[in-house]
Amino acid sequence: HSTDTVSVCENDLPFHYGDSLLHVAGNYDVYFSTINGCDSVISLQLFVNPTYIHTDTLTVCQNELPYIYGDSILYVSGNYNIHFETTHACDSLITLKLYVNPVYHRTDTLSICHNELPYIYGDSILFSEGRYDIHFHTSQGCDSLITLQLYVYPVYSHSDTLSICNNELP
């Protein structure tokens, strides 16, 4: 008669011990016959460590790529099977649904008249002609950039005096 303690991962079940097939953690008496035909008993204490299968959903902005999740490096939207090992050395799986929201970098050119200054563009107030980097957030919260080229044209105000003859009317 002897005792034995065994730890297995949940995904190793059912577990074979001698001629026994064990499905859950517990204490078991497992009977053996020696080569001489003598019956022997081993008191087995079986521990079953959990494994996990989870789904995780993440949304990131394009400028956060590549995205590191566990030991995986991800470059595009998609479904990924990410394997982990628990503290008890049991393999576990997370199915990751990764969504990537776009960021934008556009160039915009505007021409305005001087009397339209200061000019409001997004949350920026512009006082003169020039090239401006305007940062904004998309509706998904991602940082984006518009490079604005602003041209300001002068406004002219002149007075002119004319003399005409009556027969030139209208």
C-alpha positions as CSV (number, residue, x, y, z in Angstrom):
1,H,0.0,0.0,0.0
2,S,1.4,3.4,-1.0
3,T,0.2,6.9,-1.8
4,D,0.7,9.0,-4.9
5,T,-0.2,12.6,-5.7
6,V,-0.7,13.7,-9.3
7,S,-1.6,17.1,-10.7
8,V,-2.9,17.3,-14.3
9,C,-4.4,20.0,-16.5
10,E,-8.1,20.0,-17.1
11,N,-7.5,19.4,-20.8
12,D,-5.6,16.1,-19.9
13,L,-8.8,14.5,-18.7
14,P,-9.8,11.7,-18.7
15,F,-6.6,10.7,-17.0
16,H,-5.3,7.1,-17.1
17,Y,-3.7,5.7,-14.0
18,G,-3.0,2.0,-14.0
19,D,-6.1,0.5,-15.5
20,S,-8.3,3.3,-14.1
21,L,-9.8,6.1,-16.2
22,L,-10.3,9.2,-14.0
23,H,-12.5,12.1,-15.0
24,V,-12.4,14.5,-12.0
25,A,-10.1,15.5,-9.1
26,G,-10.4,13.4,-6.0
27,N,-9.0,10.6,-3.9
28,Y,-8.9,7.2,-5.5
29,D,-7.8,3.7,-4.4
30,V,-6.2,2.2,-7.5
31,Y,-5.6,-1.6,-7.4
32,F,-2.6,-3.3,-9.0
33,S,-1.3,-6.8,-9.1
34,T,2.4,-7.4,-8.7
35,I,4.2,-9.7,-11.1
36,N,3.9,-12.3,-8.4
37,G,0.1,-12.0,-8.4
38,C,-0.1,-10.1,-5.1
39,D,-2.7,-7.3,-4.9
40,S,-1.4,-3.8,-4.1
41,V,-3.3,-0.6,-3.5
42,I,-2.1,2.9,-4.3
43,S,-4.1,5.8,-2.7
44,L,-4.1,8.4,-5.4
45,Q,-4.8,12.0,-4.7
46,L,-5.6,13.6,-8.1
47,F,-5.5,17.4,-8.6
48,V,-7.0,18.9,-11.7
49,N,-5.7,22.4,-12.6
50,P,-8.0,24.5,-14.7
51,T,-7.4,25.6,-18.3
52,Y,-9.2,28.6,-19.7
53,I,-10.9,29.3,-23.0
54,H,-12.0,33.0,-23.2
55,T,-12.9,35.5,-25.9
56,D,-11.6,39.0,-25.7
57,T,-12.5,41.9,-28.0
58,L,-10.2,44.9,-28.4
59,T,-10.5,48.0,-30.5
60,V,-7.3,50.0,-31.1
61,C,-6.3,52.9,-33.3
62,Q,-4.2,52.3,-36.4
63,N,-1.3,54.3,-35.0
64,E,-1.1,51.8,-32.0
65,L,0.0,49.0,-34.4
66,P,1.8,46.7,-34.1
67,Y,-0.2,45.7,-31.0
68,I,1.3,43.3,-28.5
69,Y,-1.1,40.9,-26.8
70,G,0.6,38.3,-24.6
71,D,3.5,37.1,-26.6
72,S,1.8,37.9,-30.0
73,I,2.5,40.9,-32.2
74,L,-0.5,41.8,-34.2
75,Y,-0.5,44.1,-37.3
76,V,-4.1,44.0,-38.6
77,S,-7.7,43.5,-37.6
78,G,-8.8,39.9,-37.3
79,N,-9.5,37.0,-35.0
80,Y,-6.5,35.5,-33.3
81,N,-6.0,32.4,-31.1
82,I,-3.6,33.5,-28.4
83,H,-2.1,30.6,-26.3
84,F,-1.1,31.2,-22.7
85,E,0.2,29.0,-20.0
86,T,-1.3,29.2,-16.5
87,T,0.8,29.3,-13.3
88,H,0.2,25.5,-13.2
89,A,1.7,25.1,-16.7
90,C,-1.7,24.3,-18.3
91,D,-2.3,25.6,-21.8
92,S,-5.1,28.1,-22.1
93,L,-6.6,29.8,-25.1
94,I,-7.9,33.3,-25.7
95,T,-9.7,34.0,-28.9
96,L,-9.0,37.7,-29.5
97,K,-11.2,39.8,-31.8
98,L,-9.1,42.8,-32.8
99,Y,-10.6,45.8,-34.5
100,V,-8.4,48.5,-35.9
101,N,-9.9,52.0,-36.4
102,P,-8.3,54.2,-39.0
103,V,-6.3,57.4,-38.4
104,Y,-6.0,60.0,-41.1
105,H,-3.3,62.2,-42.4
106,R,-4.7,64.5,-45.0
107,T,-3.6,67.7,-46.6
108,D,-6.1,70.4,-47.1
109,T,-5.6,73.7,-48.9
110,L,-7.8,76.7,-48.3
111,S,-7.9,80.2,-49.7
112,I,-9.7,82.9,-47.8
113,C,-9.8,86.7,-47.9
114,H,-8.0,88.8,-45.4
115,N,-11.3,90.1,-43.9
116,E,-12.2,86.4,-42.9
117,L,-9.3,86.4,-40.3
118,P,-9.1,85.0,-37.7
119,Y,-10.2,81.8,-39.4
120,I,-11.5,78.8,-37.3
121,Y,-10.5,75.4,-38.5
122,G,-11.5,72.5,-36.3
123,D,-10.6,73.7,-32.8
124,S,-7.8,75.9,-34.1
125,I,-7.9,79.7,-34.6
126,L,-5.7,80.9,-37.3
127,F,-4.5,84.5,-37.7
128,S,-2.4,84.4,-40.8
129,E,-1.4,82.6,-43.9
130,G,0.8,79.5,-43.4
131,R,1.1,75.7,-43.1
132,Y,-0.5,74.3,-40.0
133,D,-0.7,70.8,-38.5
134,I,-4.2,70.5,-37.1
135,H,-4.8,67.5,-34.7
136,F,-8.2,66.1,-34.2
137,H,-9.9,62.9,-33.0
138,T,-12.0,60.7,-35.2
139,S,-15.4,59.6,-34.0
140,Q,-13.7,56.4,-32.8
141,G,-11.3,58.5,-30.6
142,C,-8.2,58.0,-32.8
143,D,-5.7,60.9,-33.2
144,S,-5.6,62.1,-36.7
145,L,-3.8,65.0,-38.5
146,I,-4.7,67.5,-41.2
147,T,-1.9,69.5,-42.7
148,L,-3.5,72.7,-43.7
149,Q,-2.1,75.1,-46.2
150,L,-3.9,78.4,-45.7
151,Y,-3.6,81.2,-48.2
152,V,-4.9,84.6,-47.3
153,Y,-5.6,87.0,-50.1
154,P,-5.7,90.8,-49.6
155,V,-8.9,92.8,-49.7
156,Y,-8.8,96.1,-51.5
157,S,-10.8,99.1,-50.8
158,H,-10.6,101.9,-53.3
159,S,-12.4,105.1,-54.1
160,D,-12.8,106.3,-57.6
161,T,-14.3,109.5,-58.9
162,L,-15.7,109.6,-62.4
163,S,-17.0,112.5,-64.5
164,I,-19.4,111.8,-67.3
165,C,-21.7,113.7,-69.6
166,N,-25.4,113.5,-69.2
167,N,-25.7,111.9,-72.7
168,E,-23.6,109.0,-71.4
169,L,-26.3,107.8,-69.1
170,P,-27.4,105.3,-68.4
